[in-house]
Amino acid sequence: MEINTDEIKRQLKKHHGERVMHIIENNHLLGVPNILHILEFVGDNPDDVYSLIPVLKEIYLTPIESEYVSDQDPIELLSSVGYDAFVVETEEQKDSIKKYFRPNEELCTFRDPTRHIQNYIIHAVKRNATEIMPSENPSRQDEYGTSVISIQISKQGGYISIKNRYNHTVQNPDSTFNNNPDNIVPGLTNSLKKYFNVEFGTTNATIPNNFRMVHDQFIKFNYEVENVHFGPTYYFRGSNIVRLDKNSEIMLDYFVLDKKNKKLLNPSNIQDPAFDLLKEQLDGKNIRDEINPDNPKERIIFANGEKVASVMDGKITELDLPNAREIGDKFLQFNQTIRKINIPNVKTIGNNFLNMNSALMEFDAPSLESMGKWCLNSNTGLHKLNAPKLRRVDRFLRQNTELTEIWLPELEDAGDEFLRYNQKIKSVYLPNLQVAGGEFMMSNTELTEIGISQLKKCGSCFLACNEQIKTVVLPELVSTDNDFLRHNIDCDTLFVPKLKETGHNFIAGNRALTSVSFPELETAGGFFLGGNENIESLYAPKLRYVDRSFMVKNQKIKHLDLPALEKADGPLLLTNMILESANVPHLVDERIKAMLMYKIANRNMAPQNQPEPKKTVSGATGPTIQDILSDWHL
């Protein structure tokens, strides 16, 4: 049959745009039979279509001829490599391997009543499949993934898919063994072609992650939700493609707005708080939509004259929820396109709220009081946040690389990882913050100023690796966990008048400090002030206990005055060779006293050149320096 390429070009240009048409033409695919049908659901994004070209060319232009020939049928060949295999002829047989799949990893095949009618299918199960456990780091070709496979070939020919036991836990699960049966056992490709009397081209090209193949059609999708794939104007479950009525239905992420019947539909039945909130805004209302005058590809949706949302290519870009008071967990968890959300009356938000929305630039929540865990993380476009009543968060605002302004005047508990890895924020004011969890504002490399007047307790890595901060004032701080202010190399002023206990590595590696004062400090963790080479004076009159390697690598302390010190776990001032005096009247450990006396007596001399000391403490015979170093494994 002669193919009218001019008509194909016209149809491609009409439905997919001129650039897509040229991509297909330049790659010599206009002559592929049924090419308009194959590309019906690929959309009009040239980059998306271009990513499909290697697959299209391998399948339709360069069919691979297998070099292997076998006299065995497919079932016999699969048996030779440890599979119990069978040809699927009924729906019951199609679904019989479902028991081998974990929840949320079941094949779309099981939900498709017509799959075995439109495809030749062989299921293959390794004989020891029940004994093979999933990997902690799953990969498509690992032992578990390939222990149960489904080989599916379009009865119209041209396409084969080998599906994986992990299903969509791994990337491209429909291309297991690169969809080449010879990678399972040599000779299987030609055996399948002969057995089913069908031609297909195996391919090493990978189908892009935002495409699936249903029968012989490549389908672009925005979201996969509960094994339902949603595109801009359609969705599909298994091989059943549902096209929206362009005159009466609009896709809103993974919900469908039925304007004619005035209601919102949830085809996947996902539990997402956005559905109920949008349903309240839309159901029973007079719905109209209009083209955004600033962007002809975007539609604005109104209910009873009030704006509810904007949507482009089936994805929500703006959302207005003026009546919402509470938002539950996993709100629009798959959306990455919202640039604006209006929630003026929301007081509480659950876990996993709007993560990885690179389009969101500002977040304004004037009534918000509390949020759950993992909210507004990795929003690389967010630069301004205003939540004046917010009091509690946890794992909040991580890796927002463009954030420059935040206003959280009532925040009391920051939880863990607050503002971690935010490279552009320069100043933060948190006047009511009382508790900061682990990794608070860690690695904010541009941070120069922070105001926290009420903080009482902080977790590990507090403000660690912030090289621009010079002054830290925490007048109410009582206790710290490990790695407090570690590697803040420019910090030259620290004010913590109420601090009573520290974790390990307290202010380790801060070379700018010259004088430190801890009037209430009672307990210090290991490597306290380690690597602070320029500290000349230390004031800690109540310090009773220090852990291992107190002030190691501190080269300028000449006078050690710790009048309350009772116990030290390991050496004090290990590398210091300029010590002139030490006041430790209550220190119990005679070894440490001997070490301090040795330092004082032999100051300014390299330790390896010193003879074995014979000095004693309080007239009693003490251990030698070599004994002490050996005992401490130094």
Secondary structure, DSSP 8 states (H G I E B T S, - for coil): ----HHHHHHHHHHHH-HHHHHHHHHTT-TTSTTHHHHTTBS-S-HHHHHHHHHHHHHHHTS----S---SS-HHHHHHHTTEEEEE--SHHHHTTTGGGS-TT---GGGG-TTHHHHEEEEEEEETTGGG----SS--TTSTTTTSEEEEEEETTSB-EEEE-TTGGGSSSTTBGGGG-GGGTSTTHHHHHHHHHT--B----S---TTEEEETTEEEE-SEEETTEEE-SSEEEETTEEEE--TTTEEEETTEEEETTTTEEE-TT----HHHHHHHHHHTTS-EEEEEETTEEEEEEEEETTEEEEEEETTEEEEEE-TT--EE-TTTTTT-----EEE-TT--EE-SS-STT-TT--EEE-TT--EEEEEES-S-TT--EEE-TT--EEEEESTT-TT--EEE-TT--B--TTTTTT-TT--EEE-TT--EE-TTTTTT-TT--EEE-SS--EE-TTTTTT-TT--EEE-TT--EE-TTTTTT-TT--EEE-TT--B--SSTTTT-TT--EEE-TT--EE-TTTTTT-TT--EEE-TT--EE-SSBTTT-----EEE-TT--EESS-BSTT-----EEE-TT---HHHHHHHHHHHHTTTS-GGG-------BTTB----HHHHHHHTT-
